Amino acid sequence: MRKTTIALFSLALLVSCKSDSNDDGQKKNAKAVVDPNPVVIEAPPASTKTHSSGLDRYKDPGIYVDGVPMAVLKFGELPVPLEPVWIEQRAAIPFKASDNGPRFKIVKERRYRFRDYFKALGIDVAKVKEMHIYGGNQHAAAVIIKGDKLRKLDDFFFRFGGAIWGKPLPSCPAEIGDGKCPDQVSSVTLYIDKVPPIRKKGHFYFGEELIKGIPYFGEAIRGGVRVYFDGPLVATVKRNKLKASNLKPVGDPSLNKYSLIDFLKSQSVDTDKVQEVWLIAYERRIKKLSRAELLKATFSAGEAGSGEILVGETNTATHAISLHSKPVPPEDMPVLLPEELDKSDG
């Protein structure tokens, strides 16, 4: 399993800039399909740099509500039980000039409705005034979506460049952005209680003041190991936060291991309600911890800039953590189609 995971992400890094299929003519072709049995892939237990590459240029596409970070839009960090919508696509089949058979086949492409995703994060979509999608340029606004359109449109989706990994890509109906849609998502901001900024020539302003970061927040979130609790983001594990927590190493001081639950408490996480924990790495939920295991779990910081922590005695490389107040039912676990795994595995 370890070799499979390494091969999967090595190929992902090589094809991260691959162009994606066109969305024309697909707007009303969404069909639900029956998923196969859940697939959970084991990641290497020790730290590795196979996840670091050109993909990092697209990491941390944050979701903000009135300036508060709620999540990062990555496949492995999607909340459960967010359901995909499957779109039928035509894919070319390799052929020779002498072949008389079909030149294409029908494949299923996974997408997610923005509004369903927001609801799964605990956001009250009924109260959203505006949604702003930032495109490839972090400082330039690509499109503004009014709250009524966000709630009404069934074909306003996002997907990922590698189906089950990679940068998030919006899929917009004609009613969104006057028919224009950014080629990727670098950030998304939602406004419920606060006044949205206005857009002038592709940039956001409050009055005459140009906003260079995320409105009401500042510089976009980046780096660290994100911690989610029943959907939304509740904490981030970073070296500076670990230092500021004043926690003392447990066990052998030379190993620099710290209590995971004590760190979460230091970040004001309501750990009394946590019943199950999932460790996330390489865009997969790779290991489950019971509450009893959480109480004993330790971690150490990975290499500087690695964006990971090493959890437990096996030093499981972890890039995000999902806390749950109830055990996650097996049917709610992320499901991967065989062809998606084949595509990633090469």
N, C-alpha and C positions, 0 to 999 in steps of 0.2 A: 504493500500500500504506500509505503514511503516513496518508492521509486515512481509510482504512478503520480503522486502529488507533485514531486519535483519536476517530472516531465511535463505535467499540466501547466505549471507556472513558468517553466522555461520557455515553452512555446508561446504562452500568453505574452511574454515580454518581447518576443521577436515580432509578433504581429500586432502590437498595440496600436500602431498608427494606420492599420489597414482601414480602407474606406468601407462604409456601410451601405446597405441597400437603400434604394429610393423608396419613399413612402407613398408616392403617387398611386392613386387608384385603390388604396387599401383602407380607406377611412371607415367603411361600413361593412368590413369583412371579418369582424371579430367573432370567433367561435370558441366556445368552451370545449375542452377535451378532457378525458379522464387521465389523470396523472398515473405514472407507474409507481412502484414502491419507492419510498424515500431512499435517497442515497446519501450517506454520510461518509466523507473521505477523511481518513486519518492523515494528519500533517506530521512532518518530522518533529520529534520531541525536543530537539535542541535548536538553538538559534542558527539561522541560515540567512544569507543575503539574496536568495533566489526571488524574493518578493520585491526587491528594490531595482528599479530600472526606469525606463522612459515612462512607465505607467505612473510614476510619482508626479509627473507634470500635471496629471489630471486628478490627483488625490484631493481629498477634503472639499468636495463640492457641498458646502454647508447649506442647511435649511434653517432659516431664522424667522421667528414670529415677533414682530414689534422689536426687533433687535436682539432677541434672546435665541441663542443656538439651540436647536431642537434635535438635530441629527446630521449625519453626513450621508449623502446619497451614494451608497456603495451596495452592490448586490449582497455581500455577506452581512451587511448591517441592516437589511430590510427587516421591519418588525414582523413578527408572526401574530396572527395567521393571514398576512396580506396575500391575496390571491392574484395570480397573473391572469391576463387575458391573452388568449392564443390567436395569432393572426396567421392565416394561410398565405404562404409566399411561394413563388416559383423560383426554383434554384436550378442553375445550369448543370447538366451532366456532361462529364468529359466524353468526347466521341471522336471517332476517326471519320474522314471524308466518306469512307465506304459504308459507314453504319447507316442503317435504315430505321433504327429504333427511335424512341423519344429523345429529345434534346434537353428536356427539363423534368424536374420532379417537384411535387408539392411537399413543402416542409412547413413546420409550425414555428413561429417566432414569438417568443414571450415578450409581453409588454405589461405595464402597470399603469392604471389610471392615477393621475396626480391626486385627484380628490380622495380616492381610496387610501392612498399612501398617507396623506395628511390625517385622515380620520384614524388610521392605525397608529399614528403618533400621538393621538389624543387631542388633536387640534379641532376646534369647533368650526368646521368649514362653513356653516350657516352664517357665521359672523364675519367672514373674511371680506374686506373691502376691495383689496387689490392683491394680486400676485405678480411679482417681478422676476423674470428669468434673466440672469446675467449669462452672456455667451462666453466665447473664448477670451475676450478681454475683460478682466475682472472689474475694470473701472467703467466699462460701457454697458448700458442697459440694452439688451436685445429686444425685449418685448414686455408689454404690460397686459395683464389679463384681469378684467374686472371680476369681482366676486360672483356675479350672477352667471357669467359664462363658465367660470370654474365649476359651479354647481350644476350647470345645465348640460354641458357637452359630455357625451359618453365616449368620444373618440379623441380625447386629449390625453396622450400617453407619454411615458418615457420607457426607454429600454437601455440596454448596456451594449457597448461596442463588441464585446465578445460573448454576448448572450448571458453568461453566468460569471462574467468578470469585465473589467474595463470601465472606461469613462461613460457617464450617463448621457444619453442622447434624447432630446425631446422629439416627439412626433405630434405635430400640430395640425388640427383641422383648419380649413380656410378662414374660419371666423376668428382665428387667433392671430393677432399681430398683423392684420391686413394681408394675410397670406404669407407672411414671412416668419421663419422659424430659425432660431440659432442652431448651429451645427453641433453644439454640445452644451452642457450645463456646468457652469463653474460655481454658481451660487443661486439660491432661490430665497426671496424675501416675501413674507406675508405680512399684511397689515390688518389688524383687528381694532385695537384701541387707539393706536397712534396714527398721525397724519402721514400718508405716503408722500415721498418726495415727488417732484415733477421731473419729467424728462425733457431735455433740450439737446438736440443734435446728438443723440446717442448716449448722453450722460445724465446723471441725476443731480438735482439741485434742491436746496431749501432756500427759497428766495433767489438771491444772486450768488449764494455760496455753493461751489462745486463740492460734491461729496466724493471723496477718493476711496473710501472703504465701504463697509456695510452700514447703512443708515441706522442710527441709534446704537451701534455696537462698536464700530471701528475696523481695524485690520481683520480680515477674514481669518477664521480659525484654521489652524494648520498644525499637524503633528500630534504626537501623543497617542495613548491607547484610550479609546472612547469607551465609556461605561453607560449602558442603557438600562432603564428599569421599566418593564412593561410597555416598551415602545420608545418614549422620549429619552434624550440624552440627560444624564444627571451628574456626570463627573468625567474628568479626563485625567489619566495617569501620566504625569510628566515629571522629569527630574527635579524641576524647580518646586513643584508642588510636594513631591516626596520630601525634599529638604525642608520646606516650610512647615510640614506636618510635625516635625520634631519626633518622629517615630524612631525607636531604637531597633536595630537588627535583632532577629530572634535566632536562637541556635548559635552556630559557629559564626562569630562576628566577621571572620575573613570572607564568608560567602555573601555578605551584604543582602541577606534575605529578610523580607519584612512581612508582617501579617497582612493579608489581603483585606480581611474584614475590618481590621483596625484602620487601615488607610481609607477605606470607604466611609467609615464613621467620621474620620477627620475631614472628609469632604461633604459632610452633612447628609449622607445617604441614609435613609431609614432602613437600616439593615435588619431590624426586627421583623420586617415583612418579607424578607427574601427567603424563598423556599427552594429555588433551583437556579443554577448558574450555568450558562453556556459560554465556553471559550471559543473565540472566533479567530481564524487565521486563514490566509490564502482564499478569502471570500467564502469560507465554509464554517459551519458550526462543527468544531472538531472534537470537543470533549464536554461531557456533562458533569457537573458537580452537584451533589446533594447539599442540603443545608449543613449536615454534619461535616461534610468534606470542606465546605466553605469555611467553617469555623476553624479548621486546622490548616487551611491553604496558605502558602507563602509565595512570595514572588521576588524577583530581582529585576533591576532595569537592564534592558539589552544594551548593545553598543550605542553610543551617542549617534543620534540621527537615524537609528534603525526603525523607529516607530513600533517597537514591540517590548513586551515584558516576558520574562521566563517564569512560568508558574509551576509550582510543585517540585517534588524531588526529581522528576524527569525533565525539568526545565522546558516545559511545553511552550514553544513560541506562540505568543498571543498578541493579536493586533487590535482586538476589541472584545468587550465582555457584555453579555446580555443577562441581566438579572430578571427574575420572574417571581411574582408573588404566589403563583400556582405552577405546578409542573406543566410543561408544555405537552399537550396530547401528541402522540405520534403522527396523527393525520394533519397536524398543523406545521409539522417540520417542513423546511424547504425541500422541494422535490426537483430533481434534475432529470431531464429526458435523456435517454441513451445517446441520441444524436448530439446533444449538447456536450456530453462527456467525451464523445468521440471527437468532436470538433476541437475541444480543449486539449485532449490527450494526443491529438495528431495521429 
